[in-house]
Amino acid sequence: MIFNYQYQSNIYSLNTKGKLKEGKEVKHILPLINLDNIDSHAINNTHYLSPIPDPWRKLIYRFNWEAPIKGKEISFLKKKTSLTVFDSKLKKLQHYSLPDYTYQINNWFATKKGLFLNLAHPANPALKENTLEFHVVKLRNDKF
């Protein structure tokens, strides 16, 4: 099982024997959330979304809903997304910024054909109602 915590940049694996392995990216742990400021906390900090294993390429993808650039006013809709790629040993290989207003968060998956990214961001000018459209990305572990 591969997992992470929403406000922590590290990822973890847990095998069937209960052995825990930590993949350290950057030790980044945010303080507990004050419930009076929960919306601004969510907007102003990076969310590390659930990792997606790709057994065909022996990679792990983790999407990040980025914190805004300091001094720039932002909303949930304007948060940038990025993709971090790890190898099967949880070593960080690459980090990619994704184009603004393009992909819907939490609507991506991996198959033999590659990593599918849904083009359904609410502010995407190419968004077509009644159509489910994906970009397919195929990364290769031997290219890092």
C-alpha positions as CSV (number, residue, x, y, z in Angstrom):
1,M,0.0,0.0,0.0
2,I,1.3,3.5,-1.0
3,F,0.0,6.5,1.0
4,N,0.7,10.0,2.1
5,Y,-0.8,12.7,4.4
6,Q,-2.6,15.6,2.8
7,Y,-0.4,18.3,4.3
8,Q,2.9,16.4,4.4
9,S,5.2,16.0,1.4
10,N,6.6,12.5,2.2
11,I,5.1,9.3,0.9
12,Y,5.0,5.9,2.6
13,S,4.6,2.2,1.7
14,L,3.3,-0.5,4.0
15,N,3.8,-4.1,3.0
16,T,1.6,-7.1,4.0
17,K,4.0,-7.9,6.9
18,G,3.4,-4.5,8.4
19,K,6.8,-3.1,7.5
20,L,6.6,0.7,6.9
21,K,9.0,2.5,4.5
22,E,9.2,6.3,4.2
23,G,10.1,8.1,1.0
24,K,11.4,11.5,2.1
25,E,10.9,14.3,-0.3
26,V,11.2,17.4,1.9
27,K,10.3,17.2,5.5
28,H,7.2,19.5,5.4
29,I,4.6,19.1,8.0
30,L,2.1,21.9,8.7
31,P,0.7,22.7,12.1
32,L,-2.7,21.6,13.2
33,I,-5.5,23.5,11.5
34,N,-7.5,26.1,13.4
35,L,-11.1,25.3,12.4
36,D,-11.9,29.1,12.3
37,N,-9.5,29.4,9.4
38,I,-9.9,26.1,7.6
39,D,-10.8,27.6,4.2
40,S,-7.8,30.0,4.1
41,H,-5.6,27.2,5.4
42,A,-6.7,25.0,2.5
43,I,-6.2,27.7,0.0
44,N,-2.8,28.9,1.3
45,N,-1.1,25.5,1.6
46,T,-0.1,22.7,-0.7
47,H,-2.4,19.6,-0.7
48,Y,-0.5,16.4,-1.4
49,L,-3.0,14.2,-3.2
50,S,-3.2,10.4,-3.0
51,P,-0.3,8.6,-4.7
52,I,-1.1,6.5,-7.8
53,P,1.1,3.4,-8.4
54,D,1.9,2.6,-12.0
55,P,3.0,-1.1,-11.9
56,W,3.6,-1.2,-15.6
57,R,6.4,1.4,-15.5
58,K,7.3,0.8,-11.8
59,L,6.6,4.4,-11.0
60,I,4.4,6.2,-8.4
61,Y,2.7,9.5,-9.3
62,R,1.6,12.1,-6.8
63,F,-0.4,15.2,-7.7
64,N,0.0,18.3,-5.7
65,W,-2.5,21.2,-5.4
66,E,0.1,23.9,-4.9
67,A,0.3,26.7,-2.4
68,P,0.0,30.2,-4.0
69,I,3.0,32.4,-4.7
70,K,3.5,34.8,-1.8
71,G,1.5,38.0,-2.1
72,K,-0.8,36.7,-4.8
73,E,-4.5,36.5,-4.1
74,I,-5.9,33.1,-5.0
75,S,-8.9,30.9,-4.7
76,F,-9.5,27.1,-4.8
77,L,-10.2,27.4,-8.6
78,K,-6.9,29.2,-9.2
79,K,-4.6,26.9,-7.4
80,K,-1.9,25.4,-9.6
81,T,-1.3,21.6,-9.9
82,S,1.9,19.7,-10.3
83,L,3.0,16.1,-10.6
84,T,5.8,14.5,-8.6
85,V,7.1,11.1,-9.9
86,F,8.8,8.6,-7.6
87,D,10.4,5.2,-8.3
88,S,9.2,2.0,-6.7
89,K,11.6,2.6,-3.8
90,L,9.9,5.9,-3.1
91,K,12.8,8.0,-4.4
92,K,11.8,11.3,-6.0
93,L,12.6,11.3,-9.7
94,Q,11.0,14.3,-11.2
95,H,8.6,17.2,-10.5
96,Y,6.5,18.7,-13.3
97,S,4.3,21.8,-13.2
98,L,1.0,21.2,-15.0
99,P,-0.7,23.8,-17.2
100,D,-3.1,26.2,-15.4
101,Y,-6.8,25.6,-15.6
102,T,-6.5,22.3,-17.5
103,Y,-6.9,19.2,-15.3
104,Q,-9.5,18.3,-12.7
105,I,-8.0,17.3,-9.4
106,N,-8.6,13.8,-8.1
107,N,-9.7,12.5,-11.5
108,W,-6.6,10.7,-12.9
109,F,-5.5,7.1,-13.1
110,A,-2.8,4.8,-14.5
111,T,-3.2,1.9,-16.9
112,K,-1.0,-0.1,-19.3
113,K,-1.5,2.8,-21.8
114,G,-0.2,5.5,-19.4
115,L,-1.3,8.1,-16.9
116,F,-4.7,9.5,-17.8
117,L,-5.4,13.2,-16.9
118,N,-9.0,14.4,-17.1
119,L,-9.3,17.7,-19.0
120,A,-12.2,18.9,-16.8
121,H,-10.9,21.8,-14.8
122,P,-13.9,24.1,-14.3
123,A,-12.0,27.1,-15.8
124,N,-10.6,25.1,-18.8
125,P,-11.7,26.9,-21.9
126,A,-11.5,23.6,-23.9
127,L,-13.9,21.9,-21.5
128,K,-16.7,20.2,-23.4
129,E,-20.0,19.5,-21.6
130,N,-21.2,15.9,-22.0
131,T,-17.8,14.8,-23.0
132,L,-15.2,13.0,-20.9
133,E,-11.8,13.8,-22.3
134,F,-8.3,12.7,-21.1
135,H,-4.7,13.4,-22.0
136,V,-2.6,10.2,-21.7
137,V,1.0,10.6,-20.5
138,K,3.5,7.8,-20.7
139,L,6.6,8.3,-18.6
140,R,9.5,5.9,-18.6
141,N,11.4,5.0,-15.5
142,D,14.7,4.5,-17.6
143,K,14.6,8.2,-18.7
144,F,15.2,9.7,-15.3
